[in-house]
């Protein structure tokens, strides 16, 4: 009996650790797992460094930015984009204790940025981008140990 109780407690703690360690992309994909049209691609920092072509004078700055990332996950929903945008937004708003909204497209609210922080370290950045004309939702989920300088640099380069 005691062995079964220890086994049960061990399994429960492992599940709790697994759920706690999930990023937003994992949670969202779990919510929409029945829709096979939604794709999630994960890009490691090493892959990103290979993909990003930079001028020689910008290589150090780019390496510095990439070194702050653990992963980049990109979710594409080519159908029912408005519905999935709302689902993602609701999931983030239901986790206000973890995520805070830092930016919203003032015109129609179809581009939003959320952060998950611990003290001054940004652990996760989530960008929701709805293109209602093409009926496409793109979610970009960055994880790592980012700072405000990282966000500023990203904003300048990507027009966020």
GISUL-V133862 format. One record per pair of residues at least 12 apart in sequence whose ideal C-beta (glycine too) atoms are under 8 Angstrom apart, sorted by the first residue. I is the first residue (numbers start at 1). J is the second residue. D is the distance in Angstrom with one decimal. If there is no record, write none. Layout:
BEGIN
i->I j->J d->D
i->I j->J d->D
END
This chain:
BEGIN
i->23 j->71 d->7.5
i->23 j->73 d->6.8
i->23 j->124 d->6.0
i->23 j->141 d->5.7
i->23 j->143 d->5.2
i->24 j->91 d->7.5
i->24 j->92 d->7.1
i->24 j->99 d->7.5
i->24 j->114 d->7.8
i->24 j->116 d->7.8
i->24 j->124 d->6.4
i->24 j->126 d->4.8
i->24 j->139 d->7.7
i->24 j->141 d->5.1
i->25 j->40 d->5.8
i->25 j->42 d->8.0
i->25 j->73 d->3.9
i->25 j->75 d->5.9
i->25 j->139 d->6.8
i->25 j->141 d->4.1
i->27 j->91 d->6.4
i->28 j->75 d->6.5
i->28 j->87 d->7.6
i->28 j->88 d->5.7
i->28 j->91 d->6.2
i->28 j->139 d->6.7
i->29 j->75 d->7.0
i->31 j->87 d->6.4
i->31 j->91 d->6.6
i->32 j->77 d->7.7
i->32 j->84 d->6.7
i->32 j->87 d->7.0
i->35 j->77 d->7.8
i->35 j->79 d->7.8
i->35 j->80 d->7.6
i->37 j->77 d->7.2
i->37 j->78 d->5.8
i->37 j->79 d->5.3
i->38 j->75 d->6.5
i->38 j->76 d->7.0
i->38 j->77 d->4.8
i->38 j->78 d->8.0
i->38 j->84 d->7.3
i->39 j->75 d->7.0
i->39 j->76 d->5.1
i->40 j->73 d->5.9
i->40 j->74 d->7.2
i->40 j->75 d->4.8
i->41 j->73 d->7.0
i->41 j->74 d->5.0
i->41 j->76 d->7.9
i->42 j->71 d->5.8
i->42 j->72 d->7.3
i->42 j->73 d->5.0
i->43 j->71 d->7.0
i->43 j->72 d->4.4
i->43 j->73 d->7.5
i->43 j->74 d->7.2
i->44 j->71 d->6.3
i->44 j->72 d->8.0
i->45 j->66 d->5.0
i->45 j->67 d->7.0
i->45 j->69 d->4.9
i->45 j->70 d->7.2
i->45 j->71 d->7.5
i->45 j->72 d->7.9
i->45 j->144 d->7.9
i->48 j->66 d->5.5
i->48 j->69 d->7.0
i->48 j->72 d->6.1
i->49 j->62 d->7.6
i->49 j->63 d->6.9
i->49 j->66 d->5.3
i->52 j->66 d->7.4
i->61 j->153 d->7.5
i->65 j->150 d->6.2
i->65 j->153 d->6.0
i->65 j->154 d->7.3
i->68 j->144 d->5.1
i->68 j->145 d->5.8
i->68 j->146 d->4.9
i->68 j->147 d->7.3
i->68 j->150 d->5.3
i->69 j->142 d->6.0
i->69 j->143 d->7.2
i->69 j->144 d->4.1
i->69 j->146 d->7.3
i->70 j->143 d->4.6
i->70 j->144 d->4.1
i->70 j->145 d->7.6
i->71 j->141 d->7.9
i->71 j->142 d->7.6
i->71 j->143 d->5.1
i->71 j->144 d->7.4
i->72 j->140 d->7.0
i->72 j->141 d->7.3
i->72 j->142 d->5.6
i->73 j->140 d->7.6
i->73 j->141 d->4.3
i->73 j->143 d->7.8
i->74 j->138 d->6.8
i->74 j->139 d->7.2
i->74 j->140 d->5.5
i->74 j->141 d->7.6
i->75 j->137 d->7.6
i->75 j->138 d->7.0
i->75 j->139 d->4.1
i->75 j->140 d->8.0
i->75 j->141 d->7.3
i->76 j->136 d->6.9
i->76 j->137 d->7.3
i->76 j->138 d->5.7
i->77 j->136 d->7.0
i->77 j->137 d->4.1
i->77 j->138 d->7.9
i->77 j->139 d->7.9
i->78 j->135 d->7.2
i->78 j->136 d->5.6
i->79 j->135 d->6.8
i->81 j->130 d->5.9
i->81 j->131 d->7.3
i->81 j->132 d->6.9
i->81 j->135 d->5.0
i->81 j->136 d->5.4
i->81 j->137 d->4.0
i->82 j->130 d->6.8
i->82 j->132 d->6.5
i->82 j->135 d->7.8
i->82 j->137 d->7.9
i->84 j->137 d->5.0
i->85 j->110 d->7.3
i->85 j->128 d->6.2
i->85 j->130 d->4.4
i->85 j->137 d->5.1
i->88 j->128 d->5.5
i->88 j->137 d->7.4
i->88 j->139 d->6.0
i->89 j->112 d->6.9
i->89 j->128 d->6.5
i->92 j->114 d->5.1
i->92 j->126 d->6.6
i->92 j->128 d->7.8
i->98 j->116 d->5.2
i->99 j->114 d->4.4
i->99 j->115 d->6.7
i->99 j->116 d->5.2
i->99 j->124 d->7.7
i->99 j->126 d->6.9
i->100 j->114 d->6.6
i->100 j->115 d->5.7
i->100 j->116 d->7.9
i->100 j->117 d->7.4
i->101 j->113 d->7.1
i->101 j->114 d->5.3
i->102 j->114 d->6.9
i->102 j->115 d->5.5
i->103 j->160 d->6.9
i->110 j->129 d->7.0
i->110 j->130 d->4.0
i->110 j->131 d->7.5
i->110 j->132 d->6.5
i->111 j->127 d->7.4
i->111 j->128 d->6.9
i->111 j->129 d->5.1
i->111 j->130 d->7.3
i->112 j->127 d->7.5
i->112 j->128 d->4.7
i->113 j->125 d->6.8
i->113 j->126 d->7.1
i->113 j->127 d->5.3
i->113 j->128 d->7.8
i->113 j->160 d->6.5
i->114 j->126 d->4.5
i->114 j->128 d->7.7
i->120 j->147 d->6.7
i->120 j->148 d->7.6
i->121 j->145 d->5.4
i->121 j->146 d->7.3
i->121 j->147 d->6.8
i->122 j->145 d->7.6
i->122 j->146 d->4.1
i->122 j->147 d->6.5
i->122 j->148 d->7.7
i->122 j->150 d->7.1
i->122 j->151 d->6.8
i->123 j->143 d->6.6
i->123 j->144 d->7.4
i->123 j->145 d->7.0
i->123 j->146 d->7.8
i->124 j->141 d->6.9
i->124 j->142 d->6.9
i->124 j->143 d->5.1
i->125 j->140 d->7.9
i->125 j->141 d->7.4
i->125 j->142 d->4.4
i->125 j->146 d->6.7
i->125 j->151 d->7.2
i->126 j->139 d->6.7
i->126 j->140 d->7.4
i->126 j->141 d->5.3
i->126 j->142 d->7.9
i->127 j->139 d->6.9
i->127 j->140 d->4.3
i->127 j->141 d->7.9
i->127 j->160 d->7.2
END
